Amino acid sequence: MASRAVYTLTRSRKLASFRRPVLPSASRKYATASSSDNFINIVEVGPRDGLQNEKSIIPPATKVELINRLGKAGSKIIEAGSFVSPKWVPQMAGTAEVVTAMDKLSGVTYQVLVPNEKGLENLFALLAKHPDSPPIDEIAVFTAATDAFSKANTNVTVAESLEILGRVTRAALDKGIRVRGYVSVVIDCPYSGKVTPARVRDVTKALLDMGCYEVSLGDTVGTGTPTTVGRMLDTVIGVNPVRKLAGHFHDTFGMGVANALTAVSAGIRTIDSSIAGLGGCPYSPGATGNVATEDILYALQGSQYSVPGDLEALVETGFWISDKLGRDNSSRVAKAIRARKEREKGEKAKL
């Protein structure tokens, strides 16, 4: 959840000048909507949060194919990119090209990160070119639980970022675009240390109050454990509706799956994850990737919970993008499944 920008109050006047028609209600997907109390929504963040920290430039065509493969593998909510300045996050260059070139599958929600009013202007300009078939369904905005991280990330304090996001959210909602929120560093901050759960609670409430339909709580550094995550959730849920919360866990210390299951046990029904465990944060030194989508799906198999996605197809997609990036697949489940298949193949060859 990273980007840096300089903001001006005049942006709000520019945003007001856009005249994008409100999206028909049928095209507005509801990320947390489900007929079952035990349905777990997965927000696939690989194409955005997963790729933003890669060192080499990724061609837009590769991003498009990744999004298409994820959709065909059963992903129902996909974070497709970010309207952030490529000066600060080079990997997010070409997001407009990507979202207009991808296959927009029925029943799949596509969202993009919008860090500020300039990013929203750029999104509005894109949507104005596609009034009958908008390429995205909703946006995500982000802030942090600490001023130190917020300043490193966006050059403003948390309070200042909330003022900016309030304007962005109102402008998006006025155009019929739903808004999802992120709170970074909900357990530890790489710059200021331990984070007080009450701080996470209050920032979360501010995002919900401004109109976000859901707020994702991010263990950006990946230092959380079931104990610290549970303690944080107890405080946050004391004020904020649990069904409007999501969990976002990096796997730096191998606790991603355990923390996700802790969140599910607390009543959260949306988990962010990344194919092949892609990810990392440019402004969180040492943080590794997000918890792998494959690992989350496997962990929930056979439980009372249901989750979307074809595990076998997602495993193949994870190895495909890992090969394209020239990196190791970080999903333990994907590696185990591939090893099992290779062993079975070898055994059949002996017959």
Secondary structure, DSSP 4 states (H G I P E B T S, - for coil): --------TTHHHHHHT--PPPPPGGG---TT--S-TTBPEEEE-IIIIITTT-SSPPPHHHHHHHHHHHHHTT--EEEEEE-S-TTT-GGGTTHHHHHHHS---TT-EEEEE--SHHHHHHHHHHHHT-SSS-S-SEEEEEEESSHHHHHHHHSS-HHHHHHHHHHHHHHHHHTT-EEEEEEE-SSEETTTEE--HHHHHHHHHHHHHHT-SEEEEEESS----HHHHHHHHHHHHTTS-GGGEEEEEB-TTS-HHHHHHHHHHTT--EEEEBGGG----TTSTT--PBPBHHHHHHHHTTSS-B--S-HHHHHHHHHHHHHHHT-----HHHHHHHHHHHHHHHHHHH-
